[in-house]
Amino acid sequence: MTQTRRAAHGTATTPGAPPPSPWRNPDFRTLFTGTALSQFGSNVCYLAVPLVAVSALDAGPGQVGALATLSTLAFLLIGLPAGAWVDRMRQRRLMIAADLLRGLLYASVPLAWWLDVLSLTQLYAVVLLAGCATVFFDVASQSTVPQLVGEDELVPANAALVSLMGVSNIAGRSAGGGLVQLLTLPYAVLAAAVGYLASALTLTRVRAAPAAPAARDAAPRVPLRTQISEGLRHVLGHPELRALAAAGALLNFGSQLVNTMLPVLFVRELGLPAGVLGLFWGAGGLGMLLGARGARRIAARLGFGRTLGLAGLCLAPAGLLVPLVGREWWLLFLAGCGWLAVLFKTGVDNVLGVSLRQRLTPDAMLGRMNATFRFLFMGALALGAAASGALAGATSVRVALWAGGAFMAVAFLPVFLSPVRRRRALPAAV
């Protein structure tokens, strides 16, 4: 059933025919546009909201760490059941509802600012509830892609979406820094809210992709706890999926140790403008974009698994350059190059890793598989943010950055030591 349905979305492959492309699919193009608008909102908020806390509400390292923790805590709280719910629900409607909620929540921040009633408590509530919406949006989005494109189009579609993440990191975070400087903080957050609302409007034009028939038929009979357990066993019981999950969790934990304290370091300790922080984060986005765009070509030359292994071995240690960031231009440049290299590896990992995950998972379990990965990845972000705030409060911001650099440097080991490294190509769809 699964293979028949996927083949129906695919394109015939004949000698001399152009390679399959997801861009011929109007639903994928619409999903891409909506995701781009949503990513813009997320990346502007990524920079602007901590700066609101630091600049307007005089938040310290511990409070900034708490803000970052709450923004990803939802993945620990509801990440696993969200996958089972997504497998039972209409995914397009879920993404639209998530975007509407995030847009309204972030629009409340400038409103409270102008009414002079903004507080850290409100920011905490906004990022926590927006994080809950993000859980459902991300899981539903990744589960929708294999239903919209054919089997041969899956890797190009994932490459396009990961490239979009890189472009959004460049444009969104750099634009966030520019908006903060040009329009002031409340207008930057308002621009992000408009991006979410525009995304919701765009996604209404995607045909409603039904949930996998097996999942919908089983939903009334199989308890939620059983479905969650099936997703966990599928990921943690498979040596390749388990390695991908462990590597991604370690990388996210390390990167969040760094990212949580960067606004405090740049704005408060180094006295640099918000635009410089936006450019620094934008360098990482450029790395992710380049990695995503080059992943297919590198994998075709070196082999699928060898690419994942060598990318980690050669690039992950560059994470130790990031904590060297300082006011001098050469320190900024050196740290920026390290950040770009780590995110280049992340772009390669995302394209190839997500494609491998989707190929190794039956359609009826895509939501639970994606939710399990998001639970582990984003849970690592929540724990990393909390650890960053606690470590910086007990020692210093620099210590938190060095700890993060060390985790990023060794995060490739689970994949490098696993069967993934020996895989020459993607397997056939399950």
Secondary structure, DSSP 8 states (H G I E B T S, - for coil): -HHHHHHHHS----TT-----GGG-HHHHHHHHHHHHHHHHHHHHHHHHHHIIIIIS---HHHHHHHHHHHHHHHHHHHHHHHHHHHHS-HHHHHHHHHHHHHHHHHHHHHHHHTT---HHHHHHHHHHHHHHHHHHHHHHHHHHHHHS-GGGHHHHHHHHHHHHHHHHHHHHHHHHHHHHHH-HHHHHHHHHHHHHHHHHHHTTS------HHHHHHTTTS-HHHHHHHHHHHHHTSHHHHHHHHHHHHHHHHHHHHHHHHHIIIIIIS---HHHHHHHHHHHHHHHHHHHHHHHHHHHHH-HHHHHHHHHHHHGGGGGGGGG--SSHHHHHHHHHHHHHHHHHHHHHHHHHHHHHHHTS-GGGHHHHHHHHHHHHHHHHHHHHHHHHHHHHHS-HHHHHHHHHHHHHHTTHHHHTSGGGG--S-----
